[in-house]
Amino acid sequence: MSELRDLYQEVILDHYRKPRNFREIDGATQKANGFNPLCGDRVTVFLLVEGDRVADVAFKGIGCAISTASASLMTEALKGKTRAEAEAIFERFHDLVTGPLGTPAESADLGKLAVFSGVREFPARVKCATLAWHTFRAALEKKEAPVSTE
């Protein structure tokens, strides 16, 4: 298990140090802002939605390693997906990080997002891991109000 945990930490650190899709999208059709007052994480998620598909997704902001890595991996997972596919991935990821302790984390179909399976053991970090996801959902639904994890 130690090797798996080391691999997960390596993936998180890689996405923290070199976040993917860390940029604004010129001509974004939707965007939303999110804030985690507990630790100060801030994120803006930009979407380019074409029809029913998330053609592009990117983010900007500042945050801890978990928050930034989660946003980075989220953009990779959701780019090119339909709204329904993106919503299904959101739900599976949310269940992965918020499920009750002691229940197996269903992560096989989440690919690299499985690196966040251990987050549920640290309730304060769940908010870090889910901030970008809730902000993505707000952007997809064209909500104006900033997302807060509190």
N, C-alpha and C positions, 0 to 999 in steps of 0.2 A: 504494500500500500504506500510505503514511503516513496518508491520510485514514481508512482502515479501522482502523488501529491507534488513531488518535485517537478514533474512534467507540467502539471497544471500551473504551478507558480511561474515556471519559465514562460508559458504562453501568456499569462497575465502580464508579466513584466515586459515581454516583447511588445504587446499591444499598448502598454502604458508608455513605453519609451518611444515607440514608432507607431502612433495610432494611424489606422487606415481611415481614409475618407474624412480626414480632419481638414475641413475646408468649408467655405460657403458655396452654394450652388447658384451660379448666375442663372437668373430666370426661374428660381424655385417657385413652384406653384403653392406651396404651403410651408409654414414653419411654426415652431413653438419654442417657448423658453421654459426651462426647468431649474429648480433651485432646491438644494438640500440644506436647510438652515442648521442642521446638526453639525455638519462638518464643512459647510461652505461651498460644496460642489455646485457649479453652474454649467448648464449646457443649453445650447440652441441646436435644434434638429431641423435640417432643411430637407424638403422633399421635392422631387420632380415627379408628379403623378401624371401618367398618360393613360387616359381611359380608366381601366380598373387595375392598372399595374404601377407599382412603385419603380419607375424607371431609374431613379437615382435617389440616394439617401446619403447625407453627410452630416457632420456635426462640428461645432466649435465650442470651446469652453475651457474651464479649468476644473480640476478635481483630483481626487486621490487615485491611486493605482487601480482600484476596483472599479470606480466610476468611469474612468477613461477607457480602461480595457473593455468594459462592458459595452460602452458606446461604440468603440471600434469594431468589436466582434458583431454587435448588433447590425451595423451598417453592412457588413459583409453578408450576414445571414438574410437580410431583408431586401437587398437590392435585386430588382427584377421579379419580385414576387407579386402575386395578385393581392388585393386587399384581404381576401379570405385566407390566403396562405400566410400572409404577414400576421393576421390576427391569431391564427392557429399557433404560429411559432411564439408569439407573445404569450399566449396562455400556457403553452408547455414550459417556456422559460420561467414564467412567474411561478408555476407550480413547482418547478425544480428548486427555486431559491426560497420559496416560502412554505413548502410542505412541512408537515410536523416532523420533529426530530424522531428518529427511530424508524421511520418508514423509508423504504428504499427510494432513492432518487432516480426517477425514470429519465435517463439522459441519452439513451442510445440513439434516438432519432434527432438529437440536437447538434450533432457534430462537435465542433470546437466549443460551442456554448456549454458543453458539459463541464468545462473547467470551473464553472461557478457552482457546482453541486455542493461544495463544502461551505458556501456562504450561509446557508440556513443555520449553521451552528453559531453564527455571530449576528444576532438580530440587528445591531446597529449598522452592519455592513450590507444588509439586505436592501436598505434604502439607497446605498451607494450603487449597488448592482442594478437596481430597477429604475433609477432616475431617468436615464436616457430612454428606456423602454416606455415609461409613462409619458414622456415628452414626445416620443414618436407617435404614440397613440393620439395624443392631443393634436399634433400636427395633421395627422391623417383625418381626424374628425373636424379640422379647422376651428379648434377652440382657441379663443382669444386670450383667456386668462392664463397666467403663468402656472405651471405645474409645480406643486410643492410636495415634498415627501412627508410633511407634517400635517 
